[in-house]
Amino acid sequence: MTREEIVNEIKCILSELNNGEDAVSYLTQNDVKWLNENIKALEQESCDDIVNRKLEELFERVENIEKQIKEDKEVQLKKLKAEVDYAKFRCTL
């Protein structure tokens, strides 16, 4: 199960308990409080996961941009070298 599925499952259980539809006598208010706190913790971790994924995407984009800049520099250097070689050739005529 994914984290989201677990959170949804716990929410469904809590909803049923709070509505008394599936009342379970051995569950105390502390148990319900604990479940609520853990849902919040799971949801917070989920937000952290989103932030981490976005940061990874950002770093990947930066790496790709840096790679493209390097490739562009190499292409420009090759063009300049070719122009210099052509100028040298023309000077020897």
N, C-alpha and C positions, 0 to 999 in steps of 0.2 A: 504494500500500500504506500501511496505517496503521502507526504506530510499533509497536503491539502485534504486528501481523503480521510486521514486520521482525524484531522480537526473537524471535518464535517460530521464524521461518525460520533465524535464526542459531543458535538453540538446537538445532534439529534437525540442522543441519550439524555442529555441535560434538559432539553426541551420536554421530553416525555416525563422525566422525573418532576420537573417544575409544574407541569400540567396535571400531574397525578395519574396520567394514563397508564404508566407502567411503574407505579410506585414500588420501590424496593425498600423493605423495612430496615435492612441492615445498612443502608447508606445513610450516613449522618450529614448534617449541614456542613461539617468540616470536609467531608468527602466531596461534596458538591463544590465547595469553595476551592478545594485543591484542584478539581477538574477545571474549573474556570480559570484559575491561575495558570495551569499548564496549557490551556488553549491559548491564552495571551502570550505565553512564552513561545509556543510553537509558531504563532502568527508573527511574533517579533523575529524569530529565526528566519522565517520565510522572507520578511522584509530585508534582513541582512543578506540572505542569499541573492535577492534581487539586486541589491546594491553591489555585491561582489561580482555578480555576473556582468552588470553594466560596467564596472571598473575593468574587468577582463576584456570586454568588448572595446572599451576606450583604449586600453593599452595595445590591443591588437591593431586597432586603427592607426595609432601613433607609429607602431612598428612598420605597418604597411606604407604609411606616408614617408617615413624615414628611408625605407627600402626604395620607394619610387624616386625620392630626391637623389639618392645615391646613383640609381640607374640613369636618371636624367643628367646628372653631372658627368657620368662616364660617356654618355652619348654626345654631350656638348664638347667634352675634351677630345673625343675622336674627330668630331667635325672641325674643331679648331686645329688639331694636328694635321688633318687633311688639307686645310686652307694654308697652313704654314708650309707644308711640303709642296703644295702647288705654287705658292709664291716663290719658294726657293728654286723650283724647277723653271719658272718663268724668268727668274734673274739670271739663270745660267744660259739662256738663249741668246 
